[in-house]
Amino acid sequence: MNDLVRRHGALSAADLEWLHLLVSEWQLLADLSFADLVLWVPTDDGQYVAVAQMRPNTGATSHQDDLVGDFVPRGRRPMLDAALDEGRIVREGDPEWRDDVPVRVEAIPVSREGRVIGVIARNTNLLTARTPSRLELTYLQSAADLAQMIAAGTFPHAGELLDMDASPRVGDGLIRLDADGIVQYASPNALSAYHRLGLTTDLVGCHLGRITAELAPHEGPVDEAISAVASGWAPRETEVETPAAVVQLRAIPLKPRGQRIGAIMLLRDVTELRRRERELITKDATIREIHHRVKNNLQTVAALLRLQARRMDAPQARAALEEAVRRVGSIAIVHETLSQTLDERVDFDEIADRVLSMVTEVAASSLRVRTARHGNFGELIAETATPLAMVLTELLQNALEHAFEDPAYADRANTLEVHAERRAERLLITVTDDGIGLPDDFDPQTSGNLGLQIVRTLVGSELAGRFDMVPNPAGGTIVRLDVQLRQRR
């Protein structure tokens, strides 16, 4: 719609915004009218261009093809011309015949601040016409009132901010109120929703605001505006919740000639929807609590291992326990991050920075190493983040232990860097140091200590990736990881 209006029309940004607001609401008009709607906007060269189209959920369509982008010269459809020039709703006497289908056509001017900026063509398929029921008569009367408000520029309501995907629709339940808030008509779905709230009588003839306020719970927090909204005085949404049901209400005041004549109340029984939402919230909270407890338990294990390491006299045993502490700590960092999120995804950049900090803190105090991270890991699912955190811990620890073990590196400023790059469904990681480099007979696929064995196992089995270690042309070693980014099942 933006492209069509800006390319062919002469409307202002405010006019275009009004059309967007209208299009976000006009499913209501189509359903109440049992008719197709096409929005025509005048062009600079004396034509009309169709910029939006809507089909009804309550009846058969009269347009099998999409009309958006079609042009009609001025003069070919006199009803569009009359509605645009005179600012009034134009109704045709005899129906048009389209593909052996009789179609009643009406033109509704779209007004904003006293100017007509477009025309809605309302096309009703008459092939299934029959004697209308009370529900259909109420729908059609409400549609006529809304059409007059569109022509007068008082609908849609500019200050109403709604999520139209979550708002009640016409078929969910409709109540028609008079100017005093008395129910004139309630659809079967609407009556069923109020019966679930606890109503034991009929709605017709009752003051909807007072009835709704009486059904609302009197203990705990209560929306004081429930009665006013249910009376239809302002375009608002609210929910009424009782122990038995939750009903969503939306009020649409009707002022077709500038004077309030009543309101349309759209309502939907959202009991099951809210129950499922609460279940999901409870599930998310439970999962976060589990991650929090796992993190606490892992930290306890790490503290016990650290305490045991201090009691060890054998240097090799002490070093092995300290390595175990780091491995447990890297897993704990992932669970701590997961305990703070709403889903099973984590920002791995934060985890990588914490792993870098943790590994360098326990390095030899006499060793000066500058660490840095470049690029972004992005968000990763838990199934990828946990093994990757362990792999990164092992590689950093391996570099600190072996790259700078020569005494000549004790007094110089050493560098250890991590670089991450995302490419489509893969993550490329390099760990670079400027240490002594690899031995001549070193094979990255078979050589190395327990740490490198853990890296090879996790990269191959858990991360579906590749691992390699090559000499750094500038001196030192480059470790390359190519990891498959899996989607959460």
Buried (B, 14 or more C-beta within 10 A) or exposed (E): BEEBBEEBBEBEEEBBEBBBBBBBBBBBBBBBBBBBBBBBBBBEEEBBBBBBBBBBEBBBBBBEEEBEEBEBEBEEBEBBBBBBEEBBBBEEEEBEEBEEBBBBBBBBBBBBEEEBBBBBBBBBBBEEEEEEEEBBEBBBBBBBBBBBBBBBBBBBBEEBEBEEEEBBBBEBBBBBBBEEBBBBBBBEBBBBBBBBBEBEEEBEEBBBBEBBBEBBEEEEEEBEEBBBBBBBBBBBBBBBBBEEBBBBBBBBBBBBEEEBEBBBBBBBBBBEEBEEEEEEEEEBEEBBEEBBEBBBEBBEBBEEBBEBBEEBEEEEEBEBBBBBBBBBBBBBBBBBBBBEBEEBBBBBBEBBBBBBEBBBEBBEEEBBBEBEBEBBBEBBBBBBBBBBBBBBBBBBBBBBBBBBBEEEBEEEEBBBBBBBEBEEEBBBBBBBBBBBBBEEEEEBEEEBEEBBEBBBEBBEEBBBBEBEBEEBEEEBBBBBBBBEBBEEE
